[in-house]
């Protein structure tokens, strides 16, 4: 089933999950909306409010990624061991990153809305964390954020 929303655009529904798409920084970003035991109007209303202010929420999400994960990268993930086909190991140490360099590697891929207060911004890691997603999570309607690795 598909419907058209003035802010979220085309919305499809599959097994109770709503899907839409928006553009952030010239890139397409998928939006998943899970009602999470709240009324459909409440969840869609929250999703609209997130999309309407996506640039400010994105900055807050990126700030949380820097605060919570830049040290993790610089203190450990930037050094690793590569093995070639013959089994030879080479230690690789990439340079420590500044906050701007760190956020420059993050690419917003997905926004997940859960109910009427929870929001996740899911970023590609740009190779910094071996393909693990960086997820900035807000549990209080985008008032505060924390970031974590997933996958």
C-alpha positions as CSV (number, residue, x, y, z in Angstrom):
1,X,0.0,0.0,0.0
2,X,1.3,3.5,-0.9
3,X,0.2,6.9,0.1
4,X,1.6,10.4,-0.5
5,X,2.5,12.7,2.5
6,X,3.3,16.4,2.0
7,X,6.5,16.1,4.0
8,X,7.6,12.4,3.9
9,X,6.7,12.0,0.2
10,X,5.7,8.5,-1.0
11,X,5.1,6.2,1.9
12,X,4.8,2.4,1.6
13,X,3.7,0.0,4.3
14,X,4.9,-3.5,4.6
15,X,4.1,-5.7,7.7
16,X,3.3,-2.6,9.8
17,X,6.5,-0.7,9.0
18,X,6.3,2.5,7.0
19,X,9.0,3.4,4.5
20,X,9.8,6.7,2.8
21,X,12.8,8.5,1.4
22,X,14.2,12.0,1.8
23,X,17.3,13.8,0.5
24,X,20.0,15.0,2.9
25,X,23.1,16.8,1.6
26,X,22.1,15.8,-1.9
27,X,22.0,12.1,-1.1
28,X,19.0,9.9,-0.8
29,X,18.3,8.7,2.8
30,X,15.7,6.0,3.5
31,X,13.3,6.5,6.4
32,X,11.8,3.5,8.3
33,X,8.9,4.2,10.7
34,X,7.9,1.6,13.3
35,X,4.8,2.5,15.2
36,X,6.2,0.9,18.4
37,X,2.8,0.7,20.1
38,X,1.8,4.3,19.5
39,X,-0.9,5.7,17.2
40,X,0.0,5.9,13.6
41,X,-0.7,9.7,13.5
42,X,1.7,10.2,16.5
43,X,4.6,8.2,14.8
44,X,4.1,9.8,11.4
45,X,3.9,13.2,13.1
46,X,7.2,12.6,14.8
47,X,8.7,11.4,11.6
48,X,7.6,14.6,9.9
49,X,9.1,16.7,12.6
50,X,12.4,14.9,12.2
51,X,12.5,15.4,8.5
52,X,11.5,19.1,8.7
53,X,14.5,19.7,11.0
54,X,16.8,17.0,9.6
55,X,19.8,19.4,9.2
56,X,19.9,20.4,12.8
57,X,19.3,16.8,14.0
58,X,22.1,15.6,11.7
59,X,24.5,18.1,13.3
60,X,23.5,16.9,16.8
61,X,23.9,13.2,15.7
62,X,27.3,13.9,14.2
63,X,28.3,15.8,17.3
64,X,27.4,12.7,19.4
65,X,29.4,10.5,17.1
66,X,32.5,12.6,17.6
67,X,32.0,12.8,21.4
68,X,31.3,9.0,21.7
69,X,33.4,7.4,19.0
70,X,36.3,9.6,17.8
71,X,38.4,8.5,20.7
72,X,37.5,4.9,20.0
73,X,38.8,5.2,16.5
74,X,41.9,7.2,17.3
75,X,42.9,5.0,20.3
76,X,42.4,1.6,18.6
77,X,40.5,1.2,15.4
78,X,42.9,3.2,13.2
79,X,45.6,0.4,13.8
80,X,45.0,-3.1,12.5
81,X,46.7,-6.0,10.8
82,X,46.2,-6.9,7.2
83,X,46.9,-10.4,5.8
84,X,47.8,-11.1,2.2
85,X,46.9,-14.2,0.3
86,X,50.2,-15.9,1.4
87,X,49.4,-15.2,5.0
88,X,51.9,-12.5,5.5
89,X,50.8,-9.9,8.0
90,X,51.3,-6.2,7.8
91,X,50.5,-3.7,10.6
92,X,48.6,-0.7,9.3
93,X,48.3,2.5,11.3
94,X,46.3,5.3,9.8
95,X,46.7,8.8,11.1
96,X,44.6,10.1,14.0
97,X,41.6,12.0,12.8
98,X,40.3,15.4,13.8
99,X,36.6,15.8,14.5
100,X,36.0,17.3,11.0
101,X,37.9,14.4,9.3
102,X,36.0,11.9,11.4
103,X,32.6,13.3,10.5
104,X,33.7,13.7,6.9
105,X,33.9,9.9,6.7
106,X,30.4,9.4,8.0
107,X,27.6,9.1,5.4
108,X,24.0,9.2,6.5
109,X,22.2,6.2,5.1
110,X,19.0,5.7,7.0
111,X,16.8,7.3,9.6
112,X,14.7,5.0,11.8
113,X,11.8,6.3,13.7
114,X,10.4,4.2,16.6
115,X,7.1,5.5,18.0
116,X,6.8,9.1,18.8
117,X,10.1,9.8,20.6
118,X,12.9,7.5,19.4
119,X,15.1,8.2,16.4
120,X,18.2,6.6,15.0
121,X,20.5,8.1,12.4
122,X,22.5,5.3,10.7
123,X,25.8,6.2,9.1
124,X,28.2,4.3,6.9
125,X,31.5,4.3,8.6
126,X,33.7,5.2,5.6
127,X,36.0,2.3,6.5
128,X,36.9,3.5,9.9
129,X,35.3,0.7,11.8
130,X,35.7,-2.2,9.4
131,X,32.2,-1.7,8.0
132,X,30.3,-1.5,11.3
133,X,27.5,1.1,11.2
134,X,27.7,4.2,13.3
135,X,24.3,4.8,14.9
136,X,23.4,8.0,16.6
137,X,20.4,7.3,18.9
138,X,17.9,9.7,20.5
139,X,15.4,8.3,22.9
140,X,13.8,11.7,23.8
141,X,12.4,13.2,20.6
142,X,15.9,14.4,19.4
143,X,16.7,16.4,22.5
144,X,19.8,14.4,23.3
145,X,21.9,11.8,21.4
146,X,24.4,9.1,22.0
147,X,26.4,7.1,19.3
148,X,27.4,3.5,19.1
149,X,28.8,0.9,16.7
150,X,26.6,-1.8,15.3
151,X,27.1,-4.9,13.2
